[in-house]
Amino acid sequence: MTDFGDESENKPNFQPIDKKKRSVAVAIKDSGDPARAPLIKAAARGALADKILQIAFENDIKVRTDADLAEMLAELELDSPVPTEALMAIAEILSYVYRANGQPDPFNAILSGDDE
């Protein structure tokens, strides 16, 4: 019979995962329809999140760091629209991306009362 020593030594040491310490990456895409919210296309934590960020950097995709927003969006299903609670933050991000890519910023539209 093999002696494994004190029983407590053989118990696995499970530690709660601190989500704030692990990398989180979320990829969003404009839905293409001004009446629809952007869509969540990818979300991951840990090593897979690091890989998503690496791919983004390698392809000159603009990345913004917002841990709280990323945590919230990472909980949602893929291809689901960004929730209304996050739309202002997403609009700011997409506005930056449009400007950085030299494209017209649809979030900076000037509304006028002229009916032409």
N, C-alpha and C positions, 0 to 999 in steps of 0.2 A: 504494500500500500504506500502510495506517495504522500508525503507530508507537504502540504502547501503553505504551512505556517499559519499565522493569524488570519482568520476568515476575512477581516476587514481589508487585508492587503490584496485580496483577490477581487474585490468589488471594483467595477469600472468607475473611474473618476469622471463623471459627467459634469460639465460646466455649462451653465446657461449661455446661449449665444447672445452676445451684445451686438445687435444689428448696427448700432452707430459706429462700431469699430471696423466693420467689414465694408468693402467697396460696394457701392450700389450704382448701377447704370441703367438708365431708361432711355430708349430711343423713341422719339415721337415724329410723326409725319403729318404734314398739312393734309387734310382730307381732300383738298382740291375743290371743295364746295364751300363758298363763303358762309353758307347757312349752317354748316356742320362744324363741330369742334374737331381739332386735330386728333389723330388716333395714336394709341400706344402700340408700337410695332415690335419692341423688344424690351425685356426687363430681366435683370440678373443681379446676383450678389456674389461676392467673393471672387474667385479666379475667373469665372465666366464674365463677371462685370469688368474685370481688368482687361479681358480679351476684347470686349465690346469697345472699351475706351481706346485700346491699342489700334483696333481697326479704324475707329473714327479719326484718330490722330494721323494714321498712315494715309488716309484718304482726304485729308484736309477738311473734315467735317467739323463744324463749330461745336464746341463742348462748353457747357456752363455748369459750374459747381453749385448745387443747391441741395444739400443733404436731406433736408426736411421734405422738399418737393419730391425728390427721387424716392424716398421711402414711401411716401403716400402713393405715388404712381406705380411703384413696383408691386403693390398689393393688388392691382387691378388686372383683369384678364387682357390678354393680347387682342389687338384689333378693337378694343373698346374705346369710346371717345373719352377725352380728358374731361373729368368732372367739372362742373361749373365753379366749384370752390377753387380750382387751380387755373382757371382760364386767364385771369389777369397775369399771373406769373408766366404762363405759357405764351401769351401774346407778347410780353416783353422779350422773351427768349427768341421767338420767331421773328419779331421786328428786328432784333439785332442780327439774326442770321440773314434775313433779306438784305439789310444794308451792307453787311460784310461781304455778301456775294454780288453786290452791285445791282440788285434787283429792286423794282419798286416795292415799297413797303405797304402792303394792303391794310396794315393796322394804323397807318398814319394818314388815312383818307380825310380830306377836308370836306365836310358836309356843308353845302350851301343851300339857301332857301330859293335859289333861282330855278325855275322850271324852264329848261331850254329844250 
